[in-house]
Amino acid sequence: MAPVFPSIQSFFEKEIAVKKDKTQPTDPQGDTNDGFSEEELQAALHPTLHRWNPRLEYENSNIRSLIPGPGCRALQGRVVNFYQQPTPSKKPQAAKGCLKVIIKDDTGALMVRLWYANVDYKLRLGQLVSVWTPHISTNDLGSLTLHGASLVTSIFPERDSSCYFMVQDNSDTGTLCKTSIGYTDGKRLTSLMTLKSYVEGGHEVNDGKILVCVKSIRGRKKQIESYIVTDKKGNPLEKVDVNVFDDTSQATLTLWNHVIDSAASWRPSHTILLITSAAFRDGARPSISMTSITHVEVDPNMRDAEWLRAFADRMTKKEHINQPFPEDVFDVETATSSQNRILFNIADIDEFVRTSPSGSPLDSLPLSLPWLRCITELYTGYLSVLVTELSIIRLHQRNMLCCTECCGVPVFANATIARCKQCVNEIPLRLNPRLIGTLLDETGSLAPGKLIWSDRAWEQLLGRTAEQLVKSSTQALKYLEHRMLFLRATLLFGWSAEVGRLVVLGVSM
């Protein structure tokens, strides 16, 4: 028998296939197979600034008292603008970018050049920050002088132990550094204008300011009118459109890139923005945006902001289409026979209501209006206005001369009594306040439907009662409207913080 020689395969051990147990659950997100936990990965991807123990003594200073030169100073303020300036250097120890942050306190503004290498500073507009710096310098001669921020400090906390930058998220009570620069309680802020005035030409004024309320916040997007907006490196930029408004107009505030995270904490119909030196673009809907010199203050501490927030709160509530006349609030006979008869204008009333809201002391009223200091929260007076618009014929043709509200549903009719379609009850109707359009004097105007008229005032103005008006012919109503147009009338009015509107008590021609 021939000998049997071993083959090469016999020198290797036979591999046994191991079947995987399919019953064991697998977690592809938690099992990284690299030996690191999720917390360690997040710490490596988004590092935070090291804990800092100062070795020098820093002097607490406000921004107005800063003097250019060396000196250890500790500052505190709120972020009103920031934008990123990337650096092209590829050295390991070099900074990877610079955040130019404009902070302001109650006295002034300062620009902070915040250099970074690995730390991700998550900044937002309105954040309270603290800065420790060993040197203050003036702005570059060749660059544009920033509004109220001619002083600059440059810090690199990751490389320099003599400086530091801290965001005060946990210790922010919402009261520090909220006063606008140059604002005095009881006086109007310089260069502050309405949104309508800003759109119609006020944007050309240097350091023009607008006070607006956030109406709605749209989602993030990169596509704009079928093309993509990119930066210098070709990377697409994100944007967020924020609809803002005041009591005169509406506009769109556009936020770009790193600033868009600020809008996440804003509340519609509550957050107030004081915007200074914004870029303006006219169109079907006016648009404003931020530039390097724009300041955006979130919820500033000023009375106009409180008034605008109260106005926005009233806009969110459903208003009565024909608010009932407050019978027990005003003494009409005493106001008519009083010897002290004060003639107001619309600007005086507007200034008084804005500067002296309900519950505020009267000592803060402006010195230019000394007669307002003797007025309490309930007062009466006279107002001479011009009737520039009437809607008698239009409302008569639409069967809306009289109106009221029942069961939450408006009821209109050309009669003083109508039947509600919800409860099928007969209800009394009063004359529609929109019969009278815009009223104006030499200082301002009153919008249609914003006054509360008494039955006595309607009869004195129209020369007939409500029953006689609804029974008049179309020709008689047309004659009445033509006769009253551009008529000068003196209104006996009353105002109360409880009512919140001007109440017309009587009319004299």
Helices and strands as residue ranges (DSSP letters): G 8-11, H 38-45, E 59-60, G 63-65, E 69-86, E 97-104, E 109-116, E 128-138, E 151-155, E 164-167, E 192-193, H 195-199, G 202-204, E 209-217, E 223-224, E 227-228, E 239-245, E 250-256, G 257-265, E 272-276, E 279-281, E 287-289, E 295-298, H 303-316, H 332-337, E 343-344, H 346-355, G 362-364, G 370-374, E 378-387, H 392-397, E 402-406, E 409-413, E 417-419, E 426-428, E 430-431, G 433-435, E 439-440, E 445-446, E 452-453, H 455-462, H 466-470, H 474-484, E 488-496, E 502-508
